[in-house]
């Protein structure tokens, strides 16, 4: 984990936030996000690696993991 390629956000600062809040923070910094795991279920997504995108794992509306990709 670390900052996105353009160093605007450190992913660890998003962990523990409500998903909508984390998404709003990213949107304000022009960072694309996607939820990869929702309540323990893996979601369908592309296999491309985008170092400027932040992926989330979410449990009961709370971000439990955030990572670039």
PyMOL commands that place a pseudoatom at each C-alpha (Angstrom):
pseudoatom trace, name=CA, resn=UNK, resi=1, chain=A, elem=C, hetatm=0, pos=[0.000, 0.000, 0.000]
pseudoatom trace, name=CA, resn=UNK, resi=2, chain=A, elem=C, hetatm=0, pos=[0.986, 3.573, -0.444]
pseudoatom trace, name=CA, resn=UNK, resi=3, chain=A, elem=C, hetatm=0, pos=[-0.001, 6.577, -2.391]
pseudoatom trace, name=CA, resn=UNK, resi=4, chain=A, elem=C, hetatm=0, pos=[-1.532, 6.512, -5.842]
pseudoatom trace, name=CA, resn=UNK, resi=5, chain=A, elem=C, hetatm=0, pos=[0.795, 7.119, -8.766]
pseudoatom trace, name=CA, resn=UNK, resi=6, chain=A, elem=C, hetatm=0, pos=[0.171, 10.871, -8.622]
pseudoatom trace, name=CA, resn=UNK, resi=7, chain=A, elem=C, hetatm=0, pos=[0.635, 10.921, -4.795]
pseudoatom trace, name=CA, resn=UNK, resi=8, chain=A, elem=C, hetatm=0, pos=[-2.696, 12.601, -4.033]
pseudoatom trace, name=CA, resn=UNK, resi=9, chain=A, elem=C, hetatm=0, pos=[-4.088, 10.098, -1.528]
pseudoatom trace, name=CA, resn=UNK, resi=10, chain=A, elem=C, hetatm=0, pos=[-2.602, 7.505, 0.785]
pseudoatom trace, name=CA, resn=UNK, resi=11, chain=A, elem=C, hetatm=0, pos=[-4.897, 4.474, 0.636]
pseudoatom trace, name=CA, resn=UNK, resi=12, chain=A, elem=C, hetatm=0, pos=[-4.511, 3.668, 4.338]
pseudoatom trace, name=CA, resn=UNK, resi=13, chain=A, elem=C, hetatm=0, pos=[-6.278, 6.951, 5.133]
pseudoatom trace, name=CA, resn=UNK, resi=14, chain=A, elem=C, hetatm=0, pos=[-9.420, 5.596, 3.429]
pseudoatom trace, name=CA, resn=UNK, resi=15, chain=A, elem=C, hetatm=0, pos=[-9.645, 2.410, 5.513]
pseudoatom trace, name=CA, resn=UNK, resi=16, chain=A, elem=C, hetatm=0, pos=[-12.351, 2.657, 8.171]
pseudoatom trace, name=CA, resn=UNK, resi=17, chain=A, elem=C, hetatm=0, pos=[-14.371, 5.274, 6.299]
pseudoatom trace, name=CA, resn=UNK, resi=18, chain=A, elem=C, hetatm=0, pos=[-17.872, 4.806, 4.920]
pseudoatom trace, name=CA, resn=UNK, resi=19, chain=A, elem=C, hetatm=0, pos=[-17.642, 3.789, 1.259]
pseudoatom trace, name=CA, resn=UNK, resi=20, chain=A, elem=C, hetatm=0, pos=[-19.462, 6.931, 0.095]
pseudoatom trace, name=CA, resn=UNK, resi=21, chain=A, elem=C, hetatm=0, pos=[-17.040, 9.136, 2.028]
pseudoatom trace, name=CA, resn=UNK, resi=22, chain=A, elem=C, hetatm=0, pos=[-13.986, 7.326, 0.624]
pseudoatom trace, name=CA, resn=UNK, resi=23, chain=A, elem=C, hetatm=0, pos=[-15.395, 7.585, -2.898]
pseudoatom trace, name=CA, resn=UNK, resi=24, chain=A, elem=C, hetatm=0, pos=[-16.087, 11.311, -2.407]
pseudoatom trace, name=CA, resn=UNK, resi=25, chain=A, elem=C, hetatm=0, pos=[-12.513, 11.932, -1.229]
pseudoatom trace, name=CA, resn=UNK, resi=26, chain=A, elem=C, hetatm=0, pos=[-11.181, 10.133, -4.285]
pseudoatom trace, name=CA, resn=UNK, resi=27, chain=A, elem=C, hetatm=0, pos=[-13.567, 11.929, -6.658]
pseudoatom trace, name=CA, resn=UNK, resi=28, chain=A, elem=C, hetatm=0, pos=[-12.475, 15.299, -5.254]
pseudoatom trace, name=CA, resn=UNK, resi=29, chain=A, elem=C, hetatm=0, pos=[-8.922, 14.314, -6.202]
pseudoatom trace, name=CA, resn=UNK, resi=30, chain=A, elem=C, hetatm=0, pos=[-9.906, 12.979, -9.651]
pseudoatom trace, name=CA, resn=UNK, resi=31, chain=A, elem=C, hetatm=0, pos=[-9.079, 9.390, -8.678]
pseudoatom trace, name=CA, resn=UNK, resi=32, chain=A, elem=C, hetatm=0, pos=[-11.100, 6.520, -10.132]
pseudoatom trace, name=CA, resn=UNK, resi=33, chain=A, elem=C, hetatm=0, pos=[-12.270, 3.876, -7.665]
pseudoatom trace, name=CA, resn=UNK, resi=34, chain=A, elem=C, hetatm=0, pos=[-13.926, 0.494, -7.780]
pseudoatom trace, name=CA, resn=UNK, resi=35, chain=A, elem=C, hetatm=0, pos=[-15.209, -1.982, -5.235]
pseudoatom trace, name=CA, resn=UNK, resi=36, chain=A, elem=C, hetatm=0, pos=[-13.529, -5.359, -5.688]
pseudoatom trace, name=CA, resn=UNK, resi=37, chain=A, elem=C, hetatm=0, pos=[-14.965, -7.164, -2.651]
pseudoatom trace, name=CA, resn=UNK, resi=38, chain=A, elem=C, hetatm=0, pos=[-18.341, -6.455, -1.061]
pseudoatom trace, name=CA, resn=UNK, resi=39, chain=A, elem=C, hetatm=0, pos=[-19.331, -8.179, 2.170]
pseudoatom trace, name=CA, resn=UNK, resi=40, chain=A, elem=C, hetatm=0, pos=[-16.938, -11.053, 1.490]
pseudoatom trace, name=CA, resn=UNK, resi=41, chain=A, elem=C, hetatm=0, pos=[-17.997, -11.588, -2.135]
pseudoatom trace, name=CA, resn=UNK, resi=42, chain=A, elem=C, hetatm=0, pos=[-15.562, -10.917, -4.965]
pseudoatom trace, name=CA, resn=UNK, resi=43, chain=A, elem=C, hetatm=0, pos=[-17.024, -8.680, -7.669]
pseudoatom trace, name=CA, resn=UNK, resi=44, chain=A, elem=C, hetatm=0, pos=[-16.439, -8.943, -11.383]
pseudoatom trace, name=CA, resn=UNK, resi=45, chain=A, elem=C, hetatm=0, pos=[-13.796, -6.561, -12.683]
pseudoatom trace, name=CA, resn=UNK, resi=46, chain=A, elem=C, hetatm=0, pos=[-11.174, -6.199, -15.342]
pseudoatom trace, name=CA, resn=UNK, resi=47, chain=A, elem=C, hetatm=0, pos=[-7.703, -7.641, -14.813]
pseudoatom trace, name=CA, resn=UNK, resi=48, chain=A, elem=C, hetatm=0, pos=[-5.920, -4.496, -15.954]
pseudoatom trace, name=CA, resn=UNK, resi=49, chain=A, elem=C, hetatm=0, pos=[-3.546, -2.757, -13.572]
pseudoatom trace, name=CA, resn=UNK, resi=50, chain=A, elem=C, hetatm=0, pos=[-4.046, 0.996, -13.246]
pseudoatom trace, name=CA, resn=UNK, resi=51, chain=A, elem=C, hetatm=0, pos=[-1.672, 2.576, -10.715]
pseudoatom trace, name=CA, resn=UNK, resi=52, chain=A, elem=C, hetatm=0, pos=[-3.869, 5.671, -10.554]
pseudoatom trace, name=CA, resn=UNK, resi=53, chain=A, elem=C, hetatm=0, pos=[-7.008, 3.737, -9.499]
pseudoatom trace, name=CA, resn=UNK, resi=54, chain=A, elem=C, hetatm=0, pos=[-7.936, 2.738, -5.950]
pseudoatom trace, name=CA, resn=UNK, resi=55, chain=A, elem=C, hetatm=0, pos=[-9.709, -0.567, -5.300]
pseudoatom trace, name=CA, resn=UNK, resi=56, chain=A, elem=C, hetatm=0, pos=[-11.809, -1.126, -2.190]
pseudoatom trace, name=CA, resn=UNK, resi=57, chain=A, elem=C, hetatm=0, pos=[-12.847, -4.081, -0.096]
pseudoatom trace, name=CA, resn=UNK, resi=58, chain=A, elem=C, hetatm=0, pos=[-16.017, -3.179, 1.796]
pseudoatom trace, name=CA, resn=UNK, resi=59, chain=A, elem=C, hetatm=0, pos=[-17.815, -4.823, 4.726]
pseudoatom trace, name=CA, resn=UNK, resi=60, chain=A, elem=C, hetatm=0, pos=[-21.202, -3.449, 5.822]
pseudoatom trace, name=CA, resn=UNK, resi=61, chain=A, elem=C, hetatm=0, pos=[-20.527, -0.138, 4.080]
pseudoatom trace, name=CA, resn=UNK, resi=62, chain=A, elem=C, hetatm=0, pos=[-17.080, 0.380, 5.639]
pseudoatom trace, name=CA, resn=UNK, resi=63, chain=A, elem=C, hetatm=0, pos=[-13.829, 0.295, 3.636]
pseudoatom trace, name=CA, resn=UNK, resi=64, chain=A, elem=C, hetatm=0, pos=[-11.728, -2.517, 5.115]
pseudoatom trace, name=CA, resn=UNK, resi=65, chain=A, elem=C, hetatm=0, pos=[-8.974, -2.438, 2.489]
pseudoatom trace, name=CA, resn=UNK, resi=66, chain=A, elem=C, hetatm=0, pos=[-7.839, 0.071, -0.107]
pseudoatom trace, name=CA, resn=UNK, resi=67, chain=A, elem=C, hetatm=0, pos=[-5.094, -0.516, -2.653]
pseudoatom trace, name=CA, resn=UNK, resi=68, chain=A, elem=C, hetatm=0, pos=[-3.918, 0.795, -5.999]
pseudoatom trace, name=CA, resn=UNK, resi=69, chain=A, elem=C, hetatm=0, pos=[-4.615, -1.123, -9.128]
for i in range(1, 69): cmd.bond("trace and resi %d" % i, "trace and resi %d" % (i + 1))
show_as sticks, trace
zoom trace
